[in-house]
Amino acid sequence: MCGIVGAVSGSSVNEKLFNGLSNLEYRGYDSVGMCLINNGRFLLKKGVGKLEEVHKKVDFLSIPGNVGIGHCRWSTHGGVTEKNAHPHLDCSRRIAVVHNGIIENYSELKEELIKKGHKFHSQTDTEVIAHLIEDVLSQNGIEKATRLALNRIEGSYALGILFAEEPQKLIAARNESPLIIGIGNNENFISSDVPSILGYTNKIIYLEDKEIAVLTKNSAKVFDLSGSVKNKKINIIRW
């Protein structure tokens, strides 16, 4: 089972992402990766193997940035390779995506996108999401582009999405795959489960199916896929 962690903060998030991934290792995985935004561009490192093994090769804690996403992958679509490890990018390398779940109609979406000129670099269903958002981004803002893309997807997903041009934002979405929001002090988080971020906050919002969240370091707004605002309860975890 894959694991997602993400953070947007007023300070560096590399250690927070690393610790979050470490706390998700119990879920089982075969590859791992992290992507942060620094000076308007993505800094991406990933590889095959356990977190500590890949960390020795690429040094995840050397990646600077105040917003980022991380992922530990258990392969479904595509083999166990560095190219298939998450995060995945669009053609322009301006959108980064981590994903848990199965996109059931990815083959037809991929074929459509290839005909439009999109170039794919992995065998995963996840990469379709980045290109699908890219395909509608030029006519829409990042939030609407994400909603439009998700409305075309069939299947299950928990998503963390970064946009290089909007380094103050982290977008999350879920459908039939667990994802939570953690409300911190001058920082906010997403994760596949509560224990992975309890070292940083015990204030948790549970996303429901077909909800999308837009996080900054000081806010967490949740919408449905039509764009309507959802009022969400903040749960205090007392474990």
C-alpha positions in Angstrom: 0.0 0.0 0.0 1.4 3.4 -1.0 1.9 6.3 1.3 1.6 10.1 0.7 2.9 13.0 2.8 2.9 16.7 1.9 3.7 20.0 3.7 3.5 23.7 3.1 5.2 25.8 5.8 6.9 29.1 6.7 10.2 27.1 7.0 11.9 24.2 5.4 9.9 21.0 5.0 12.4 18.4 3.9 12.9 16.9 7.3 9.1 16.9 7.9 8.5 15.0 4.7 11.3 12.6 5.4 10.0 11.8 8.9 6.5 11.5 7.5 7.7 8.9 5.0 9.6 7.1 7.7 6.4 6.8 9.7 4.6 5.4 6.6 7.1 2.6 6.0 4.8 0.0 7.7 2.5 0.2 4.7 5.1 -1.5 2.5 6.7 -0.1 -0.6 9.4 -0.7 -3.2 10.4 2.9 -4.2 10.4 6.4 -2.7 10.6 10.0 -3.7 10.3 13.6 -2.7 9.7 16.9 -4.7 10.1 20.4 -3.3 9.7 23.8 -4.9 12.7 26.2 -4.6 13.0 29.5 -6.5 10.1 28.6 -8.8 11.3 25.2 -9.9 11.0 21.6 -8.8 13.8 19.8 -7.0 13.0 16.1 -7.4 14.8 13.1 -6.0 13.6 9.5 -6.1 14.8 5.9 -6.4 14.1 2.2 -5.9 14.6 0.7 -2.4 13.8 1.6 1.2 13.9 5.2 2.4 17.2 5.0 4.1 18.8 3.2 1.2 17.6 5.8 -1.3 18.5 8.6 1.1 22.1 7.5 1.2 22.3 7.9 -2.6 20.4 11.1 -3.1 20.3 12.9 0.3 16.6 13.9 0.6 17.5 16.3 3.5 19.6 18.4 1.1 16.5 19.5 -0.9 15.6 23.1 0.1 12.0 24.4 0.0 9.0 25.4 2.1 6.5 23.3 0.2 6.8 19.7 -1.0 5.3 16.2 -1.4 6.7 12.7 -0.7 5.6 9.2 -1.6 6.5 5.6 -1.0 5.2 3.4 -3.8 4.1 -0.2 -4.0 4.0 -0.9 -7.7 0.8 -1.5 -9.5 1.0 0.0 -13.0 4.6 -0.5 -14.3 7.6 -2.2 -12.8 9.8 -1.3 -10.0 12.0 1.3 -11.6 13.2 4.9 -10.8 11.1 6.2 -13.7 8.0 4.7 -12.3 8.6 6.0 -8.8 6.6 9.0 -7.6 6.4 12.0 -7.8 5.5 12.3 -11.5 5.7 15.5 -13.7 3.9 16.9 -16.7 5.6 17.7 -20.0 6.6 21.2 -18.9 7.8 20.0 -15.5 5.6 22.6 -13.8 3.1 20.1 -12.2 4.2 17.4 -9.8 1.8 14.6 -8.6 1.9 11.8 -6.0 -1.0 9.3 -6.1 -2.4 6.4 -4.2 -5.1 4.3 -5.9 -6.0 3.1 -9.3 -7.1 5.2 -12.3 -9.3 2.8 -14.2 -9.6 4.8 -17.4 -6.0 5.8 -17.6 -5.4 3.9 -20.9 -8.0 5.9 -22.9 -6.9 9.1 -21.3 -3.2 8.4 -22.0 -4.0 7.6 -25.7 -6.0 10.9 -26.0 -3.2 12.9 -24.4 -0.5 11.3 -26.6 -2.5 12.3 -29.7 -2.4 15.8 -28.4 1.4 15.7 -28.2 2.0 14.9 -24.6 5.2 12.9 -23.9 5.1 10.2 -21.2 8.1 9.0 -19.3 6.7 6.2 -17.1 4.4 3.2 -17.3 2.2 4.4 -14.4 -1.4 5.4 -14.4 -0.4 8.3 -12.1 1.5 10.3 -14.8 -1.8 10.7 -16.7 -3.1 13.0 -13.9 -0.2 15.4 -14.3 -0.7 15.6 -18.1 -4.5 15.8 -17.8 -4.1 18.9 -15.5 -1.5 20.4 -17.9 -3.9 20.0 -20.8 -6.5 22.4 -19.3 -4.2 24.6 -17.2 -3.5 27.3 -19.9 -7.2 28.2 -19.9 -7.8 27.9 -16.1 -6.3 28.5 -12.7 -4.7 25.7 -10.9 -7.7 24.9 -8.7 -10.2 24.8 -11.6 -7.8 22.9 -13.8 -7.4 20.2 -11.1 -11.2 19.9 -10.7 -11.7 19.6 -14.4 -9.1 16.9 -14.6 -10.5 15.0 -11.7 -14.0 15.1 -13.1 -12.6 13.0 -16.0 -11.0 10.4 -13.9 -12.6 7.1 -13.1 -11.3 5.1 -10.2 -9.7 5.7 -6.8 -7.2 8.3 -5.8 -5.5 10.2 -3.0 -3.4 13.0 -4.5 -0.8 15.6 -3.5 -0.2 18.1 -6.3 2.3 21.0 -6.6 2.5 23.8 -9.2 5.9 25.4 -9.7 4.3 28.8 -10.4 2.3 28.7 -7.1 5.0 27.8 -4.6 2.8 28.9 -1.7 0.1 26.2 -2.3 -0.4 22.5 -1.9 -3.4 20.8 -3.5 -4.9 17.5 -2.2 -7.8 15.4 -3.3 -9.3 12.0 -2.5 -11.8 9.5 -3.8 -12.0 6.0 -2.3 -8.4 6.2 -0.9 -7.6 7.7 2.5 -6.1 11.2 2.8 -6.1 13.6 5.8 -5.1 17.2 6.4 -3.1 18.3 9.4 -3.5 21.9 10.7 -0.3 23.1 12.2 1.2 26.4 13.4 2.3 28.4 10.3 2.2 25.2 8.4 -0.2 22.6 7.1 0.1 18.9 6.1 -1.5 16.1 4.1 -0.9 12.4 4.7 -2.3 9.0 4.2 -2.8 8.5 7.9 -2.7 10.4 11.2 0.3 8.9 12.9 2.7 10.0 10.2 2.2 13.7 11.1 1.4 13.5 14.8 4.8 14.8 15.6 3.8 18.2 14.1 0.1 18.5 14.8 -2.9 16.8 16.4 -5.5 18.9 14.6 -6.9 16.7 11.7 -9.4 17.2 8.9 -10.7 14.0 7.3 -11.2 14.5 3.5 -14.2 12.7 2.1 -14.7 11.2 -1.4 -14.5 13.7 -4.3 -13.3 16.5 -2.1 -10.3 18.7 -3.0 -8.3 20.9 -0.6 -6.1 23.9 -1.3 -3.5 24.4 1.5 -1.2 27.3 2.2 0.9 27.7 5.4 -2.0 29.6 7.1 -5.1 28.2 5.5 -6.9 24.9 4.4 -9.9 25.3 2.2 -12.0 22.3 1.1 -14.2 22.1 -2.0 -16.3 19.5 -3.9 -15.5 18.8 -7.5 -18.0 21.5 -8.6 -16.1 24.1 -6.7 -18.5 24.6 -3.8 -17.0 25.2 -0.4 -17.3 22.5 2.2 -17.2 23.3 5.9 -15.0 20.7 7.6 -14.6 19.8 11.3 -11.2 20.0 12.8 -10.7 16.9 15.0 -8.3 17.0 18.0 -6.4 13.7 18.2 -5.7 12.7 21.8 -3.7 9.5 21.3 
